[in-house]
Amino acid sequence: MPKISIELSILNSQNKKYLISIVGPTAIGKTALAIELAKYYQTVILSADSRQFYKEISIGTAKPSIEELNEVQHYFINNKSVSETYSAGDFERDALKLLSELFKEKDIVILVGGSGLYIKALWEGLDEMPPLNEELRKAIINDYETKGIGYLQNKLQALNPEKYEKIDAQNPQRLMRAIEIEEQNITFKSTQIKAPRFFETIKICLNTDREILYDRINKRVDAMIENGLLKECEQLIEFRNNYALITVGYSEIFSFFDGEISLKKAIELIKQHSRNYAKRQVTWFKREVDLNWFEPKEISKIIDYLNNEIVQKKS
């Protein structure tokens, strides 16, 4: 960690507010960097990881450790139950409200996560979405559980080929939401006025060589198994069809519990699906034109860049 090269009082002289956003694929090291930056800038962290909201799931979501949570104040971790539905739009609303309070005392806040839709919601705002249809959703989840992701892919392709070409077809949650909208035959045009942003956003994206990233992912999955992922899943069986648990790391273990695959195969699939997810995350973030890319170990370089950006934005 470098010494502060620019005094915070100088950085904050014009009272502008900055949301420093740390994004990137799973297992790249976002949490460690966010904590270092939060300590450096004497501030707090907002999590934008759509799975870390849920208090019942920790091991399979790679939440910060208790020690890490004690180092810096974190928000949007363990704030929801898996029995609740929490959308990107909900996150946008709640995060903007929180930031309006935090920025009364702080000039810099750190945002960290890899859930692109939730991050983009906070950066730019999202169009309002149609309301959930719980009965239809349960039926679609049942289709996924009994017939697999291939069935969802084929169904959406038949319902709306154009939407199918644009969607992340390996993400069952996105497929199910799209099918729900199509099944209701909703033609939706938002008239929502997006809330103005009262802060500047500086975007840092971490990435590294694919082989290194994939090795990190594989080791992380092994650590999850060693740290008790199976026991965590056992305690969540009654919630297995809840939206929050239809996700990598949990679906595969539930398939093992059902006798559909061996434990060895389940672990292999978690690693494979996590690598696939990381690849999709990188693809998502590459579409963002104003991201600034760094290796996860380039902390000094990142801080120098951030300080220079803040000074330039002040001028």
C-alpha positions as CSV (number, residue, x, y, z in Angstrom):
1,M,0.0,0.0,0.0
2,P,1.6,3.3,-1.0
3,K,1.6,6.4,1.2
4,I,-1.2,8.8,0.4
5,S,0.4,10.9,-2.4
6,I,-2.4,13.5,-2.4
7,E,-4.0,14.6,0.9
8,L,-7.6,13.7,1.2
9,S,-8.4,17.3,2.2
10,I,-7.0,18.4,-1.2
11,L,-8.9,15.7,-3.1
12,N,-12.1,16.7,-1.4
13,S,-11.6,20.5,-1.6
14,Q,-14.6,21.0,-4.0
15,N,-16.9,18.6,-2.2
16,K,-17.6,16.4,-5.3
17,K,-18.6,12.9,-4.6
18,Y,-17.0,9.8,-6.1
19,L,-18.2,6.2,-6.4
20,I,-15.0,4.1,-7.1
21,S,-16.3,0.9,-8.7
22,I,-14.2,-2.3,-8.6
23,V,-15.6,-4.8,-11.0
24,G,-14.4,-8.0,-12.8
25,P,-14.9,-11.7,-13.0
26,T,-15.3,-14.1,-10.0
27,A,-12.2,-15.0,-8.0
28,I,-10.1,-12.2,-9.5
29,G,-9.5,-10.4,-6.2
30,K,-12.1,-7.6,-6.1
31,T,-12.8,-8.0,-2.4
32,A,-9.1,-7.6,-1.4
33,L,-8.6,-4.6,-3.5
34,A,-11.9,-2.9,-2.3
35,I,-10.8,-3.3,1.3
36,E,-7.4,-1.8,0.6
37,L,-8.9,1.1,-1.2
38,A,-11.5,1.6,1.5
39,K,-8.8,1.8,4.2
40,Y,-6.7,4.1,2.0
41,Y,-9.6,6.5,1.4
42,Q,-11.0,6.0,4.9
43,T,-14.4,5.0,3.6
44,V,-16.9,2.2,3.3
45,I,-17.9,-0.5,0.8
46,L,-21.1,-1.3,-1.0
47,S,-21.4,-4.8,-2.4
48,A,-23.0,-5.4,-5.8
49,D,-22.8,-9.1,-5.7
50,S,-26.3,-10.4,-6.3
51,R,-25.7,-13.6,-4.3
52,Q,-24.0,-12.0,-1.3
53,F,-27.2,-10.2,-0.3
54,Y,-28.6,-13.4,1.1
55,K,-27.6,-14.2,4.7
56,E,-28.2,-18.0,4.5
57,I,-25.6,-18.6,1.7
58,S,-22.0,-17.7,2.5
59,I,-19.6,-20.5,1.5
60,G,-20.8,-20.9,-2.0
61,T,-21.0,-17.2,-2.6
62,A,-17.4,-16.4,-1.4
63,K,-18.5,-13.7,0.9
64,P,-15.8,-11.7,2.6
65,S,-14.6,-13.4,5.8
66,I,-15.7,-12.1,9.2
67,E,-12.2,-10.6,9.6
68,E,-12.6,-8.8,6.3
69,L,-16.0,-7.5,7.2
70,N,-14.6,-6.2,10.5
71,E,-11.8,-4.4,8.7
72,V,-14.2,-2.1,6.8
73,Q,-17.9,-1.3,7.0
74,H,-19.7,-3.3,4.3
75,Y,-23.3,-2.7,3.1
76,F,-25.6,-5.0,1.1
77,I,-24.1,-8.2,2.5
78,N,-26.4,-10.5,4.5
79,N,-29.2,-8.0,4.2
80,K,-31.8,-10.3,2.6
81,S,-33.2,-13.8,3.1
82,V,-33.3,-16.5,0.3
83,S,-37.1,-16.4,0.8
84,E,-37.1,-12.9,-0.6
85,T,-36.8,-11.7,-4.2
86,Y,-34.4,-8.8,-4.7
87,S,-34.0,-7.3,-8.1
88,A,-31.5,-5.0,-9.8
89,G,-34.1,-2.3,-9.6
90,D,-34.5,-2.9,-5.9
91,F,-30.8,-2.6,-5.5
92,E,-30.6,0.6,-7.5
93,R,-33.3,2.2,-5.3
94,D,-31.8,1.1,-2.0
95,A,-28.2,1.9,-3.0
96,L,-29.1,5.4,-4.2
97,K,-30.9,6.1,-0.9
98,L,-27.9,4.8,1.1
99,L,-25.4,6.8,-0.9
100,S,-27.4,10.0,-0.4
101,E,-26.8,9.4,3.3
102,L,-23.2,8.2,3.1
103,F,-22.1,11.1,0.9
104,K,-23.2,13.5,3.7
105,E,-20.1,12.3,5.6
106,K,-17.9,10.7,2.9
107,D,-16.6,12.1,-0.4
108,I,-15.6,8.7,-1.7
109,V,-17.4,5.4,-1.4
110,I,-16.2,2.0,-2.9
111,L,-18.6,-0.2,-4.9
112,V,-17.4,-3.8,-5.5
113,G,-19.0,-6.7,-7.3
114,G,-19.3,-8.8,-10.4
115,S,-23.1,-8.8,-11.0
116,G,-23.2,-6.6,-14.2
117,L,-26.9,-5.9,-14.2
118,Y,-26.9,-4.7,-10.6
119,I,-23.8,-2.6,-11.1
120,K,-25.2,-1.0,-14.3
121,A,-28.4,-0.3,-12.4
122,L,-26.5,1.9,-9.9
123,W,-24.3,3.5,-12.5
124,E,-27.0,4.4,-15.0
125,G,-30.4,3.3,-13.9
126,L,-32.6,0.6,-15.4
127,D,-35.9,0.8,-17.1
128,E,-38.7,-0.3,-14.9
129,M,-39.6,-4.0,-15.3
130,P,-43.0,-5.7,-15.4
131,P,-44.1,-7.1,-12.0
132,L,-43.4,-10.7,-11.1
133,N,-46.0,-13.4,-11.6
134,E,-45.3,-15.8,-8.8
135,E,-47.5,-18.7,-10.1
136,L,-46.0,-18.5,-13.5
137,R,-42.5,-18.2,-12.1
138,K,-43.0,-21.4,-10.0
139,A,-44.1,-23.3,-13.1
140,I,-41.0,-22.1,-15.0
141,I,-38.7,-23.0,-12.2
142,N,-40.3,-26.4,-12.1
143,D,-39.6,-26.7,-15.9
144,Y,-36.0,-25.9,-15.2
145,E,-35.7,-28.3,-12.3
146,T,-37.3,-31.2,-14.2
147,K,-36.2,-30.5,-17.8
148,G,-33.0,-28.6,-17.6
149,I,-31.5,-25.4,-19.1
150,G,-31.8,-26.8,-22.6
151,Y,-35.5,-26.8,-22.3
152,L,-35.5,-23.1,-21.3
153,Q,-33.2,-22.2,-24.1
154,N,-35.4,-23.9,-26.7
155,K,-38.6,-22.4,-25.2
156,L,-37.3,-18.8,-25.3
157,Q,-35.9,-19.3,-28.8
158,A,-39.4,-20.4,-29.9
159,L,-41.1,-17.5,-28.1
160,N,-38.7,-14.7,-29.2
161,P,-35.7,-15.6,-31.3
162,E,-34.5,-12.0,-31.3
163,K,-34.4,-11.9,-27.5
164,Y,-32.8,-15.3,-27.4
165,E,-29.9,-14.1,-29.5
166,K,-29.2,-11.2,-27.1
167,I,-29.6,-12.9,-23.8
168,D,-27.0,-14.8,-21.8
169,A,-28.4,-18.2,-22.7
170,Q,-26.3,-20.0,-20.0
171,N,-27.9,-18.0,-17.2
172,P,-31.0,-19.9,-16.0
173,Q,-32.3,-16.9,-14.0
174,R,-32.2,-14.6,-17.1
175,L,-33.8,-17.2,-19.2
176,M,-36.6,-17.8,-16.7
177,R,-37.3,-14.0,-16.3
178,A,-37.4,-13.6,-20.1
179,I,-39.8,-16.5,-20.5
180,E,-42.0,-15.1,-17.8
181,I,-42.3,-11.9,-19.7
182,E,-42.9,-13.6,-23.0
183,E,-45.5,-16.0,-21.6
184,Q,-47.5,-13.1,-20.3
185,N,-47.3,-11.5,-23.7
186,I,-46.2,-8.2,-22.1
187,T,-45.3,-5.4,-24.4
188,F,-43.6,-3.1,-22.0
189,K,-42.5,0.4,-22.6
190,S,-41.1,2.2,-19.6
191,T,-42.1,5.7,-18.8
192,Q,-40.0,5.8,-15.8
193,I,-37.7,8.8,-15.3
194,K,-34.4,7.5,-14.0
195,A,-33.1,9.1,-10.8
196,P,-30.2,11.5,-11.4
197,R,-26.8,10.5,-10.2
198,F,-25.3,12.9,-7.7
199,F,-21.8,11.5,-7.8
200,E,-19.0,10.8,-10.3
201,T,-18.2,7.2,-11.1
202,I,-14.7,6.0,-11.6
203,K,-14.6,2.4,-13.0
204,I,-11.8,-0.1,-12.3
205,C,-12.0,-3.5,-13.9
206,L,-9.7,-6.3,-12.8
207,N,-8.6,-9.1,-15.1
208,T,-5.6,-11.4,-15.7
209,D,-4.5,-14.2,-18.0
210,R,-7.3,-16.7,-18.5
211,E,-5.2,-19.6,-17.2
212,I,-4.4,-17.8,-14.0
213,L,-8.0,-16.8,-13.4
214,Y,-9.2,-20.4,-14.1
215,D,-6.7,-21.8,-11.6
216,R,-7.9,-19.3,-9.0
217,I,-11.5,-20.4,-9.6
218,N,-10.6,-24.1,-9.3
219,K,-8.8,-23.5,-6.1
220,R,-11.6,-21.4,-4.7
221,V,-14.1,-24.2,-5.4
222,D,-11.8,-26.7,-3.7
223,A,-11.7,-24.4,-0.7
224,M,-15.5,-24.1,-0.6
225,I,-15.8,-27.9,-0.4
226,E,-13.2,-28.0,2.4
227,N,-15.0,-25.2,4.3
228,G,-18.3,-27.0,4.4
229,L,-20.3,-26.2,1.2
230,L,-22.1,-29.6,1.4
231,K,-23.3,-28.9,4.9
232,E,-24.4,-25.4,3.9
233,C,-26.5,-26.9,1.1
234,E,-28.0,-29.6,3.4
235,Q,-29.3,-26.8,5.6
236,L,-30.9,-25.1,2.5
237,I,-32.7,-28.0,0.9
238,E,-36.1,-26.7,1.7
239,F,-35.2,-23.5,-0.2
240,R,-33.6,-25.2,-3.2
241,N,-36.2,-23.9,-5.6
242,N,-36.0,-20.3,-4.4
243,Y,-34.6,-17.9,-7.0
244,A,-31.5,-17.1,-5.0
245,L,-30.4,-20.8,-4.9
246,I,-30.8,-21.6,-8.6
247,T,-27.2,-20.7,-9.1
248,V,-23.7,-22.1,-9.6
249,G,-22.4,-23.9,-6.5
250,Y,-25.8,-24.9,-5.2
251,S,-27.6,-26.4,-8.2
252,E,-24.8,-28.9,-8.7
253,I,-24.7,-30.0,-5.0
254,F,-28.5,-30.4,-5.0
255,S,-28.1,-32.7,-8.1
256,F,-25.6,-34.7,-6.1
257,F,-28.0,-35.0,-3.2
258,D,-30.6,-36.2,-5.6
259,G,-28.3,-39.0,-6.8
260,E,-28.2,-37.6,-10.3
261,I,-24.4,-37.1,-10.3
262,S,-21.4,-38.1,-8.1
263,L,-19.8,-35.7,-5.8
264,K,-16.7,-35.6,-7.9
265,K,-18.8,-34.7,-10.9
266,A,-20.6,-32.0,-9.0
267,I,-17.3,-30.4,-8.0
268,E,-16.1,-30.6,-11.6
269,L,-19.3,-29.0,-12.8
270,I,-19.1,-26.2,-10.2
271,K,-15.6,-25.4,-11.5
272,Q,-16.7,-25.6,-15.1
273,H,-19.8,-23.4,-14.6
274,S,-17.8,-20.9,-12.5
275,R,-15.3,-20.6,-15.3
276,N,-18.1,-20.2,-17.8
277,Y,-19.6,-17.5,-15.6
278,A,-16.2,-15.7,-15.4
279,K,-16.0,-15.7,-19.1
280,R,-19.4,-14.2,-19.5
281,Q,-18.6,-11.5,-16.9
282,V,-15.5,-10.5,-18.8
283,T,-17.6,-10.3,-22.0
284,W,-20.2,-8.2,-20.2
285,F,-17.6,-5.7,-18.9
286,K,-15.8,-5.5,-22.2
287,R,-18.9,-3.9,-23.6
288,E,-18.4,-1.0,-21.1
289,V,-16.4,1.7,-23.0
290,D,-15.2,3.7,-20.0
291,L,-13.7,0.9,-17.9
292,N,-10.1,1.1,-16.8
293,W,-8.4,-2.3,-16.8
294,F,-5.8,-3.5,-14.3
295,E,-4.2,-6.6,-13.0
296,P,-5.4,-7.4,-9.5
297,K,-1.9,-6.9,-7.9
298,E,-1.4,-3.4,-9.4
299,I,-2.6,-1.7,-6.2
300,S,-0.1,1.2,-6.3
301,K,-0.8,1.8,-10.0
302,I,-4.6,1.8,-9.4
303,I,-4.3,4.3,-6.5
304,D,-2.1,6.6,-8.6
305,Y,-4.7,6.4,-11.4
306,L,-7.6,7.1,-9.0
307,N,-5.9,10.1,-7.4
308,N,-5.0,11.5,-10.8
309,E,-8.6,11.0,-12.0
310,I,-10.0,12.8,-8.9
311,V,-7.7,15.7,-9.4
312,Q,-8.6,16.0,-13.1
313,K,-12.3,15.9,-12.3
314,K,-11.9,18.5,-9.7
315,S,-10.3,20.9,-12.1
